[in-house]
């Protein structure tokens, strides 16, 4: 089979990329939101369609109408219930909301449907059609053609209809468009409905070609973002062209043998073709600096509060004592879950440092943990346990510093895209490549030993507990130090921080390096706990799950990482759900809880105690006629509302 024929076979995949990208562009033009849940919508819609058609004998046309109606209604409800409330919130809140949607839909699919990968019967005729002497299945050509036709329709609507002109007006100035009588709510609901409907079409038409797979369809969001980036989230025509080209290129690369010249290793072998679109995202952001256009919108909300630790001595002592008691009282399964929870706390602390303190949205923290786990698997046979953990942290730190380079040019959703792409590349092209371990696909990790004695499960748990408590103390001290206060200044207002003399480049690279090192140590400990490098533990979904749990716990506070660790996959909460026979509901609970938390209490569970104390203090002050400012109120200065005047002087 020739390269040209392989490229033509990629028309189906490219058409799906194009349809999903059209939905992304539509949503962004209407509301300014990058929907990370677009692939999950396609996935759930595909399961609904094929369940109706194949399992319940519903006619294909009726199943298609029901699926499209479901997708459109889901888009309207999600916008009205969540995104409308967050439309003037900081970028972090809107990004996390769409991540919550992804987790929720992924969890619902796991609970409702049999998500084993299948190849459903074609939706349209798959009879081969001769193109330049090569037989190409008709369904691939139809999928690409549908994308082209819909792009033309959307372009015409955008330029020559009242609603299209209204969407363009809102993207330029939401306030001005509102004053002119245009309804941002109606337009927002419409664009989300259209965007989700396009995702449904893509999922239904692609599944017979590429297989009905919950994870694969959800992760289509990475190459789809590459497609939308090339279109600058504005051009429907470029989005379709870019999607078709990426799909055809990805298909053609599968023909290259990994046994050729040494340099073919870069783009051949397991996961390499799938990682090409992710590399497009990374390189485009590094060299262009900005491909996501700015919008005329007003941001009134604030970032999650970041409070210094209140119990700097008593807190670690209590945590250590409670951990030791659990270690000696827990059974084997719960002890293993405790170690996973502790490692999850360490990885969540890395999220607190880079995102909570510095405001850099990183979705690659679990990928950094995977780098640490991979390093551990390669070195554990030859080096002592403490040295392996230290080297794993250093290797992850170097990778983190390199990944942090794009943060010097982009931030907000652009940086989230870059780090998501990094996580995807690590999962698809690094962790799953068995050639790293000599073709076995995995490598065992020896049982850790200390001072010549092999550590039992309880002894290892105590060592992990000590590492995590020490790391928590260090992160708390960082928040209270001058470095931490300057990092918060960078988070709140980079321009003001530069004026204050803060070297924001050094802070960004330093935050990525330090946080990656912590995550790498966490990944190393997970490797020693499982006695094997299990790359499934370091997937993109785990990265998103950690960010979700950190946000629920309190992404701006070190103590918030405790709640995140409790909710880690395979941790104590997972073990509790397993005892109740409800372990499959964890993603649903995480996504649903995040959607609630982001609207009702975005500061996280860890800040509840501080919130109650502040309310009591204000009530007492009000009785005496002294009413102070609301500590949660928005502040126009470059410092958080909980930064004291003395701290501000130290920063300067």
Secondary structure, DSSP 8 states (H G I E B T S, - for coil): --HHHHHHHTHHHHHHHHHHHHHHHHHHHHH----TTHHHHHHHHHHHHHIIIIIS---HHHHHHHHHHHHHHHHHHHIIIIITTTTTS-HHHHHHHHHHHHHHHHHHHHHHS--S-B----SS---EEEETTEEEEHHHHHHHHHHHHHHHHHHHHHHHSHHHHHHHHHHH-HHHHHHTT--HHHHHHHHHHHHHHHHHHHHHHHHHHH-B-HHHHHTHHHHHHHHHHHTTTT-HHHHHHHHHHHHHHHHHHTTS-TTSSGGGGGTSSTTHHHHHHHHHHHHHHHHHS--S-----------------S-TTHHHHHHHHHHHHHHHH--HHHHHHHHHHHHHHHHHHHHIIIIIIT----S-HHHHHHHHHHHHHHHTTTS-HHHHHHHHHHHHHHHHHHHGGGGGT--THHHHHHHHHHHHHIIIIIIT-GGGGTTSS--B----EETTEE--HHHHHHHHHHHHHHHHHHHHHHHHSHHHHHHHHHHH-HHHHHHTT--HHHHHHHHHHHHHHHHHHHHHHHHHHHTB--GGGG-HHHHHHHHHHHHHH-TTSTTHHHHHHHTSTTSHHHHHHHHTT-GGGHHHHHHHHHHHHHHH-TT-GGGHHHHHHHHHHHHHHHHTT-----TTS--SSSS-TT--HHHHHHH-
